[in-house]
């Protein structure tokens, strides 16, 4: 016998409850529902009333944030479902939140980025940063991308708030799967986008570092607990330095950012680039002895470093202060 169907589709139910929670200022719960795969299944009937369970599968990264208080969360969501769904003979009596099961590692490896895709999306030997932003600001964001490149950071600029072709969606997916970190450029219209919240959700699910950059909007939802970086898109060089400094201080991204800075110094293509990288180096700590030696050698090997006003002295002073006692390499 065919199981009875709930009077409304699971997608419409989730969208409605998520919107209710958003209006009530519960953005974290709203984001959880937005990123959930939902289904509503009949569980049985009693005295003419059919009872249903709402199953919500969420990415592992999101599930990890709510698992410690799962029972309370499910109870809170059930109360919201019941307040919205007032069907006298069809009742949601239970909400179950679970983690989306991961693919076996063999399957994940098969989906790794092809070499040609990697070269198209990211410049070699750079730090891979996804810039989540609203397309209305794409000119300013492109300037930020150029400023980041001088510091050894390859930025992927996803043009949000447009209806992209299938090929463009695939490119965004490839970039999201291969990024090392994300900078969420929180302009006042960021939350209105159909794409930016989903991009942030992917970053949370993957567990990659996110730098929320407040550009008129404070972090909300699952990134609300993170310290905001207050920026200005009209000053891309300054903002690029601030983003790199924020990434350098995070455990997961510190080491690769420092390596990217050393490489950027070795290949700096102008006096101005050498000065910018030097400023980023001076704001960092934790370089290995080998990296410090490479920084020192760049003064000799790269004419753009050696010829940049005050840069050689600044780098030599930095190396002298931070070199491990007794010399040697790590």
TADAHU-V118923 format. One line per field, one symbol per residue. phi: phi as a letter, one per 40 degrees, with the letter a starting at -180 (. if undefined). Layout:
phi->???
This chain:
phi->.ccccccbcdcccccccccdccccgbcccccdcdcccbabbcbibafgbcbbbccbbbdddccccbdcbcccccccccccdccccbccbbbcbabbbbcccccddcccccccccdccccccbccfbccbcccaccdbcccccccdccccccgbcbcbcccgbcccdcccccccccccbccabbcccccccccccbcccccccccccgccbbcbcbhbcdbgcbcccccccbaccbcccccccccccccccccbdccccccccccccbdcacccccccccccccbagccccccccdccccccbccccccdgcdcccccccccbccdgggbb
